[in-house]
Amino acid sequence: MKILEGAFQKAKQLINILDVAEHYGEVVKVGSLYKPKENPFRIENTCSIAIYPDTDSFTDFGNKEYSGDILNYIKYAEGLSNNNE
C-alpha cells in the first residue's frame, strides 16, 4: 500500500485543484477563493463549495462530509464515495 500512497501523493503534487474543478464545470473567483457555479456532488440551489487553490483543498459547507483534497474532489464528483470511510 505504501507504493500506492506514494503514487497518490505524487499525483496530488502534479495536479492543480482548479484544473480538476474546471473539468466538472465553470469555476469563478470570489475574493481569495474559487467557487463552482454548480455543485458537482449533489443538487442545490446555490453552490456551497469553496475551493482553496493555495492548499489544493475544498470545503462543501452544505455537507462537510464532502471536503478534502484533489482526490476527494474527483471521488465525490464521479460518485465513487461511500459512507464507510
N, C-alpha and C positions, 0 to 999 in steps of 0.2 A: 504493500500500500504506500510505502514511502516514495516509490518511484512515481506513482500516480499523483500523490500530493505535490511532489516537486514539479510535475508537468502542469498541474493546475496553477501553482504559484507563478511559473514562468509565463503561462498564458495570460494571467492577470496583469503581469508587468508589461506585456506587449499590446494589450487591448485597452482602448480608452472607453470608459463607460458611456460617454456621449455618442460615440460611434455605434455602440450596441443599442442604445435607446433610440437613436435615429433610424435604425433598422426596423423598429417596430412602429414608427410613426413620427410625426413632426414634434420637435422639441423647441421650446422658446426660453430665452434667458429672462429671468426675473431677479433683479438685483444681482447677488453674487452666486445664485444657484440657477438651475435649469428645471423646467417642468415639461413633461409631455403634454400635448394638447388633449390626448385621450389616454385613459388608463389601459395599458396593455394586459393587465392581470384580471380585471373584472369591470363590470359596467357600473358607472357612477355619473352623476350629473356634472360635477366639476372634479377634474383630476386632482387627487390629493398627494401625488408623488413629488418629492423634492430630490433632485439629483445633485450630488456634490462632486464635481469633477476633480477638485483638489485631493480628495481621498478615494476617488473611484468607488463611491458608495451611493446608496439611495435610501430613502425612507418613504413608506406609504403611510401617511398619517391617518388614513381611513381604516387601515388594518395593519398594525405594526408587525404582524407575522410576515408580511411581505416587505422586508427590508434586508439590506445586506450589501454584498459586493456585486461585481460584474457577473459572476457565475450564477448567483441567486437571481439576478435580473433576467438572465436568459432562461433559467429553470422555470420561474414563475410565468414569464411571457409565453413560453412554449407549453405551459400546462403540465410540467413534469414534477411539480411539487407534490409531496404527501405530508400529512399531518403527523407523521411518526418521527419527525426529527427533533 
